[in-house]
């Protein structure tokens, strides 16, 4: 009697559980395939857009246009770099009488003394704005921008030298009254193959976006029409993109100048790279969430319908969708091949991912992995601690 009852219960249990288990298996596989399809279609489509539409520039600039420019440089304990930066500015291929150089400083070292020595000897009009208290990069830039008197205001980082003709290449597009902001590419001078892999995609997409309408992402070397500048959020960690987005919302184009080159020594160690890139990531994540009203808004044309939603997907959704896809894929392996195989596949996946990232081979895949990881870390840090707006040399 006891054995018959037990057999009946086991049979009944299997009849109840099996359909539920089968539904869960189908659901896991379905979600995995949906995520894989969505990610493949999006990245395949958007990268093809970048490859074909970003081959060459499709808008014109006037090479004879030379407006008065104000170059704003925020400095913090830059005594080791400021001399080279000043020399870089002095050697620019641009009329000196049309350059206004503005330093906004909050240093505790000899940075200001070095700038003052330059100011006394140079024919370039140099202005020093000393902050009484260090409040972060955005606040320093707000001071510099409000002090500027040039028609075009250029932001340039102290640790990022620029090519001699970079200013000319930036400002020539402002000869078109519909252009409100322009940025350029960054060339990596260190041996960071991960960054090179990221940039190889990143720069092509920015040109394609600018060809279509306007680019969202701006580099630290960028130029803005003075009369369109608004104060930046004091806690901004994406000040250049924030100001460009404010200008695009006013109806002006934000373009990309492929020849306005700046040079950067990207962090080589994984720890330094994560610190810098995750900080930048949280800035863009915060900025995109603050401007969701741009999404699919006909007021902003192709920028609102294509470019902003694409950047929203890449920076907000993509990292977490990829993470979910990987988890679902590993669960599927466990269901069909067993837990041991799932564990082994998980270990193999982690090892291959780390190997690609560390060796930067293939370079583009390493750059893609790096971007996704730092976007996840950036969002977690943003939620946990808030924006890291007090920049340091390592996180800049």
C-alpha positions as CSV (number, residue, x, y, z in Angstrom):
1,X,0.0,0.0,0.0
2,X,2.8,2.4,1.0
3,X,4.7,1.6,-2.2
4,X,1.6,2.1,-4.4
5,X,0.9,5.5,-2.8
6,X,4.5,6.6,-3.2
7,X,4.5,5.5,-6.8
8,X,1.3,7.4,-7.5
9,X,2.7,10.6,-5.8
10,X,5.9,10.4,-7.8
11,X,4.0,10.0,-11.1
12,X,1.7,12.8,-10.2
13,X,4.6,15.0,-9.2
14,X,6.4,14.4,-12.5
15,X,3.2,15.1,-14.5
16,X,2.9,18.5,-12.7
17,X,6.5,19.5,-12.7
18,X,7.5,18.4,-16.2
19,X,5.3,20.8,-18.1
20,X,6.4,23.7,-15.8
21,X,10.0,22.8,-16.4
22,X,9.5,22.5,-20.1
23,X,7.9,26.0,-20.2
24,X,10.8,27.4,-18.3
25,X,13.3,25.8,-20.7
26,X,11.4,27.2,-23.7
27,X,11.3,30.6,-22.1
28,X,15.0,30.7,-21.4
29,X,15.8,29.7,-24.9
30,X,13.3,32.1,-26.3
31,X,14.8,35.0,-24.3
32,X,18.3,34.1,-25.3
33,X,17.4,34.0,-29.0
34,X,15.6,37.3,-28.7
35,X,18.5,39.1,-27.0
36,X,21.0,37.6,-29.4
37,X,18.9,38.7,-32.4
38,X,18.3,42.2,-31.1
39,X,22.0,42.8,-30.3
40,X,23.2,41.3,-33.6
41,X,20.7,43.4,-35.6
42,X,21.4,46.6,-33.8
43,X,25.2,46.4,-33.8
44,X,25.4,44.9,-37.3
45,X,23.1,47.6,-38.6
46,X,24.7,50.5,-36.8
47,X,28.3,49.5,-37.5
48,X,27.4,49.1,-41.2
49,X,25.9,52.6,-41.0
50,X,29.2,53.8,-39.6
51,X,31.3,51.9,-42.1
52,X,29.5,53.2,-45.2
53,X,28.2,56.6,-44.0
54,X,31.4,57.5,-42.2
55,X,33.9,56.9,-45.0
56,X,34.3,60.6,-45.8
57,X,33.0,63.9,-44.6
58,X,29.8,65.1,-46.2
59,X,29.7,68.7,-45.1
60,X,31.9,71.7,-45.9
61,X,34.0,74.2,-44.0
62,X,35.6,77.5,-45.1
63,X,39.4,77.2,-44.8
64,X,39.7,81.0,-44.9
65,X,37.4,81.6,-41.9
66,X,39.4,82.9,-38.9
67,X,37.2,84.1,-36.1
68,X,38.6,85.3,-32.8
69,X,38.9,82.3,-30.5
70,X,39.1,81.8,-26.7
71,X,41.0,78.7,-25.6
72,X,39.9,77.6,-22.1
73,X,42.2,75.3,-20.1
74,X,41.3,74.1,-16.6
75,X,44.3,73.3,-14.5
76,X,44.9,71.5,-11.2
77,X,48.4,70.8,-10.0
78,X,49.8,70.8,-13.5
79,X,53.4,72.1,-12.9
80,X,54.9,69.1,-14.8
81,X,52.6,69.5,-17.8
82,X,51.7,73.2,-18.1
83,X,55.0,74.2,-19.8
84,X,54.5,71.7,-22.6
85,X,50.8,72.7,-23.0
86,X,51.7,76.4,-23.3
87,X,54.4,75.5,-25.9
88,X,51.8,73.5,-27.8
89,X,49.4,76.5,-27.8
90,X,52.2,78.9,-28.9
91,X,53.0,76.7,-31.9
92,X,49.4,76.5,-33.2
93,X,48.9,77.5,-36.8
94,X,46.5,80.3,-36.1
95,X,46.9,84.1,-35.9
96,X,48.1,85.0,-32.5
97,X,46.2,88.2,-32.4
98,X,43.0,86.2,-32.7
99,X,43.7,83.9,-29.7
100,X,42.6,84.6,-26.2
101,X,44.1,82.1,-23.7
102,X,42.2,81.5,-20.5
103,X,43.5,79.4,-17.6
104,X,41.2,78.5,-14.8
105,X,43.3,77.3,-11.9
106,X,42.8,75.7,-8.5
107,X,46.3,74.3,-8.0
108,X,48.3,74.0,-4.8
109,X,51.6,73.8,-6.6
110,X,53.6,76.1,-9.0
111,X,51.2,76.0,-11.9
112,X,50.0,79.6,-11.6
113,X,53.6,80.9,-11.3
114,X,54.5,79.2,-14.5
115,X,51.5,80.6,-16.3
116,X,52.2,84.1,-15.0
117,X,55.8,83.9,-16.3
118,X,54.4,83.0,-19.7
119,X,51.9,85.8,-19.6
120,X,54.6,88.4,-18.9
121,X,56.7,87.4,-21.9
122,X,54.1,86.3,-24.5
123,X,52.3,88.4,-27.2
124,X,49.3,86.1,-26.8
125,X,46.5,87.6,-24.7
126,X,46.5,85.3,-21.6
127,X,44.0,85.5,-18.7
128,X,44.3,83.7,-15.4
129,X,41.2,83.0,-13.4
130,X,42.1,81.6,-9.9
131,X,39.4,79.7,-8.1
132,X,39.3,80.3,-4.3
133,X,38.1,76.8,-3.7
134,X,38.3,73.7,-6.0
135,X,34.8,72.8,-7.1
136,X,35.4,70.4,-9.9
137,X,36.0,70.6,-13.7
138,X,32.5,71.7,-14.7
139,X,32.6,74.7,-12.3
140,X,36.1,75.7,-13.6
141,X,34.9,75.5,-17.2
142,X,31.8,77.6,-16.4
143,X,34.2,80.3,-15.1
144,X,36.4,80.1,-18.2
145,X,33.5,80.1,-20.6
146,X,31.9,83.1,-18.9
147,X,35.2,85.0,-19.1
148,X,35.8,84.3,-22.8
149,X,35.2,87.0,-25.3
150,X,36.0,85.2,-28.5
151,X,33.4,84.3,-31.1
152,X,34.3,80.7,-30.7
153,X,35.3,79.1,-27.4
154,X,37.6,76.0,-27.4
155,X,38.0,73.6,-24.6
156,X,41.4,71.9,-24.4
157,X,42.7,69.6,-21.6
158,X,46.1,70.3,-20.1
159,X,47.3,66.7,-20.6
160,X,46.1,66.5,-24.2
161,X,48.4,68.2,-26.8
162,X,46.8,69.1,-30.1
163,X,48.0,69.1,-33.7
164,X,49.2,72.4,-35.0
165,X,46.3,73.0,-37.3
166,X,43.7,71.6,-34.9
167,X,42.1,75.0,-34.1
168,X,41.8,75.9,-37.8
169,X,40.2,72.5,-38.5
170,X,37.7,73.0,-35.7
171,X,36.6,76.6,-36.4
172,X,36.3,76.4,-40.2
173,X,32.9,74.6,-39.9
174,X,31.5,77.6,-37.9
175,X,31.5,79.5,-41.2
176,X,28.1,77.8,-41.5
177,X,25.6,79.6,-39.3
178,X,23.8,76.4,-38.5
179,X,26.8,74.8,-36.8
180,X,26.9,75.3,-33.0
181,X,29.6,72.9,-31.8
182,X,32.5,70.9,-33.3
183,X,34.8,68.2,-31.9
184,X,37.6,66.1,-33.3
185,X,39.3,62.7,-32.9
186,X,41.8,61.6,-30.2
187,X,45.0,59.8,-31.3
188,X,46.4,57.4,-28.7
189,X,50.1,57.8,-28.1
190,X,50.5,55.0,-25.5
191,X,50.5,51.3,-26.2
192,X,46.9,50.8,-25.2
193,X,45.6,48.5,-27.9
194,X,42.3,48.2,-26.1
195,X,41.8,52.0,-26.6
196,X,42.8,51.8,-30.2
197,X,40.2,49.1,-30.8
198,X,37.5,51.2,-29.2
199,X,38.6,54.3,-31.1
200,X,38.6,52.5,-34.5
201,X,34.9,52.1,-34.2
202,X,34.1,55.2,-32.1
203,X,35.6,57.7,-34.5
204,X,33.9,56.2,-37.6
205,X,30.5,56.3,-36.0
206,X,30.9,59.9,-34.9
207,X,31.6,61.0,-38.5
208,X,28.6,59.0,-39.7
209,X,26.4,60.6,-37.1
210,X,27.6,64.1,-38.0
211,X,27.0,63.3,-41.7
212,X,23.5,62.3,-40.9
213,X,22.7,65.1,-38.5
214,X,24.9,65.7,-35.4
215,X,27.2,63.6,-33.3
216,X,26.4,63.0,-29.6
217,X,29.9,62.1,-28.2
218,X,32.4,64.9,-27.8
219,X,36.1,64.7,-27.0
220,X,37.9,67.0,-24.6
221,X,39.1,69.0,-27.6
222,X,36.0,70.8,-28.8
223,X,34.7,74.2,-29.9
224,X,31.4,76.0,-29.2
225,X,29.8,79.1,-30.6
226,X,30.1,81.6,-27.7
227,X,26.6,83.0,-27.8
228,X,25.1,79.5,-27.5
229,X,27.0,78.5,-24.4
230,X,24.9,77.8,-21.3
231,X,26.2,76.9,-17.8
232,X,27.1,73.3,-17.3
233,X,25.8,71.2,-14.4
234,X,28.3,71.7,-11.6
235,X,28.3,67.9,-11.1
236,X,28.7,67.0,-14.7
237,X,31.2,64.3,-15.6
238,X,30.5,64.7,-19.4
239,X,30.8,68.4,-19.7
240,X,31.7,68.5,-23.4
241,X,28.9,66.2,-24.5
242,X,26.5,68.1,-22.1
243,X,27.2,71.5,-23.7
244,X,27.0,70.0,-27.2
245,X,23.7,68.5,-26.4
246,X,22.4,71.8,-25.0
247,X,23.4,73.4,-28.3
248,X,21.8,70.7,-30.4
249,X,18.6,71.1,-28.5
250,X,18.6,74.8,-29.6
251,X,18.5,73.6,-33.2
252,X,22.2,73.8,-34.2
253,X,24.3,71.0,-35.6
254,X,27.1,69.5,-33.6
255,X,29.8,68.2,-36.0
256,X,32.9,66.1,-36.1
257,X,36.1,67.4,-37.7
258,X,38.3,64.3,-38.5
259,X,41.5,66.5,-38.9
260,X,41.2,68.4,-35.6
261,X,43.5,66.0,-33.8
262,X,44.3,65.8,-30.1
263,X,46.8,63.4,-28.6
264,X,46.2,61.3,-25.4
265,X,48.3,58.9,-23.5
266,X,45.6,56.4,-22.4
267,X,46.1,54.4,-19.2
268,X,47.8,51.1,-19.9
269,X,47.1,49.2,-16.6
270,X,43.7,47.7,-16.2
271,X,43.1,49.5,-12.8
272,X,43.8,52.9,-14.2
273,X,41.8,52.3,-17.3
274,X,38.7,51.2,-15.4
275,X,39.0,54.2,-13.1
276,X,39.1,56.6,-16.0
277,X,36.7,54.9,-18.4
278,X,34.1,54.1,-15.8
279,X,34.1,57.7,-14.6
280,X,33.5,58.9,-18.2
281,X,30.8,56.3,-18.6
282,X,28.8,57.4,-15.6
283,X,28.9,61.0,-16.9
284,X,27.3,59.9,-20.2
285,X,24.8,57.6,-18.5
286,X,23.7,60.5,-16.2
287,X,23.5,62.9,-19.2
288,X,21.4,60.6,-21.3
289,X,18.9,60.0,-18.5
290,X,18.6,63.7,-18.0
291,X,17.7,64.2,-21.6
292,X,15.3,61.4,-22.4
293,X,12.9,64.0,-23.8
294,X,15.1,64.1,-26.9
295,X,14.3,60.5,-27.7
296,X,12.1,60.1,-30.7
297,X,11.2,63.8,-30.5
298,X,10.4,65.1,-34.1
299,X,11.8,68.5,-33.0
300,X,15.3,67.1,-33.2
301,X,15.0,65.4,-36.6
302,X,17.3,62.5,-37.3
303,X,19.3,63.2,-34.1
304,X,16.2,62.5,-32.0
305,X,15.0,59.5,-34.0
306,X,18.3,57.7,-34.8
307,X,21.4,59.1,-33.1
308,X,20.2,59.7,-29.6
309,X,18.3,56.4,-29.3
310,X,21.3,54.5,-30.7
311,X,23.5,56.1,-28.0
312,X,20.9,55.3,-25.4
313,X,20.9,51.7,-26.5
314,X,24.7,51.4,-26.6
315,X,25.4,53.1,-23.2
316,X,22.3,52.2,-21.1
317,X,20.8,48.9,-22.5
318,X,23.5,47.1,-24.3
319,X,25.8,46.2,-21.4
320,X,23.0,44.7,-19.4
321,X,21.4,42.9,-22.3
322,X,24.7,41.3,-23.2
323,X,25.2,40.2,-19.6
324,X,21.6,38.7,-19.5
325,X,22.3,37.0,-22.8
326,X,25.4,35.4,-21.5
327,X,23.7,34.1,-18.4
328,X,20.8,32.7,-20.4
329,X,23.2,31.0,-22.8
330,X,25.0,29.3,-19.9
331,X,21.7,28.3,-18.3
332,X,20.7,26.7,-21.6
333,X,23.9,24.7,-21.7
334,X,23.2,23.6,-18.1
335,X,19.7,22.4,-19.0
336,X,20.7,20.3,-22.0
337,X,24.2,19.2,-21.1
338,X,24.3,19.3,-17.3
339,X,25.6,21.5,-14.6
340,X,29.2,20.3,-14.9
341,X,29.3,21.3,-18.5
342,X,27.7,24.6,-17.7
343,X,30.4,25.3,-15.0
344,X,33.2,24.4,-17.4
345,X,31.7,26.6,-20.2
346,X,31.4,29.5,-17.7
347,X,35.0,29.2,-16.7
348,X,36.1,28.9,-20.4
349,X,34.0,32.0,-21.3
350,X,35.6,34.0,-18.5
351,X,39.1,32.9,-19.5
352,X,38.6,33.7,-23.2
353,X,37.1,37.1,-22.4
354,X,40.0,38.0,-20.1
355,X,42.5,36.7,-22.6
356,X,40.9,38.9,-25.4
357,X,40.9,41.9,-23.1
358,X,44.5,41.5,-21.8
359,X,46.1,40.7,-25.2
360,X,43.8,43.1,-27.1
361,X,43.4,40.4,-29.9
362,X,41.3,40.9,-31.8
363,X,41.6,44.6,-31.1
364,X,38.0,45.7,-32.0
365,X,36.5,42.9,-29.8
366,X,38.7,43.9,-26.9
367,X,37.6,47.5,-27.3
368,X,34.0,46.4,-27.3
369,X,34.4,44.3,-24.2
370,X,36.2,47.1,-22.4
371,X,33.3,49.6,-23.2
372,X,30.6,47.2,-22.0
373,X,32.5,46.4,-18.7
374,X,33.1,50.1,-17.9
375,X,29.5,51.0,-18.7
376,X,28.3,48.5,-16.2
377,X,30.8,49.6,-13.6
378,X,30.0,53.3,-14.3
379,X,26.3,52.8,-13.7
380,X,26.9,50.8,-10.5
381,X,29.2,53.6,-9.2
382,X,26.8,56.3,-10.2
383,X,23.9,54.6,-8.3
384,X,26.1,53.8,-5.3
385,X,28.1,57.0,-4.9
386,X,26.8,59.7,-7.3
387,X,28.8,61.4,-10.1
388,X,32.6,61.7,-9.6
389,X,32.8,65.4,-10.7
390,X,36.0,66.2,-8.7
391,X,38.5,65.0,-11.4
392,X,42.0,63.9,-10.8
393,X,44.9,63.3,-13.3
394,X,44.2,59.5,-13.2
395,X,40.5,59.9,-13.9
396,X,40.5,62.7,-16.4
